[in-house]
Amino acid sequence: MLRLLDVPRAAAMPLANSMNIPLDQPLTQVRRSLRNLPEQQWIEALGINGVVYKKIWHLLEGVEINN
């Protein structure tokens, strides 16, 4: 499901597993959850590369990065 929202392939499954997203949840809600997902959860799912994957996803989605 996260691949449909442009989450990089290597990050999609570990992140989805950590988010426990119901399969019937609409993509708009999943996208909102991703936008609000704290950096720490990306790190917990993907290790230190979670920071990079989050930035990549934000760039792909056109989300403004506040750093």
DADA-V496060 format. One record per backbone hydrogen bond with DSSP energy under -1.0 kcal/mol. CO is the residue of the C=O (numbers start at 1). NH is the residue of the N-H. Records with the same first field share a line. If there is no record, write none. Layout:
CO = NH, NH
This chain:
2 = 5, 7
3 = 6
8 = 11, 12
11 = 15
12 = 16
13 = 17
14 = 18
15 = 19
16 = 20
22 = 25
26 = 30
27 = 31
28 = 32
29 = 33
30 = 34
31 = 35
32 = 36
38 = 41, 42
39 = 43
40 = 44
41 = 45
42 = 46
43 = 47
47 = 50
48 = 51
49 = 53
50 = 54
51 = 55
52 = 56
53 = 57
54 = 58
55 = 59
56 = 60
57 = 61
58 = 62, 63
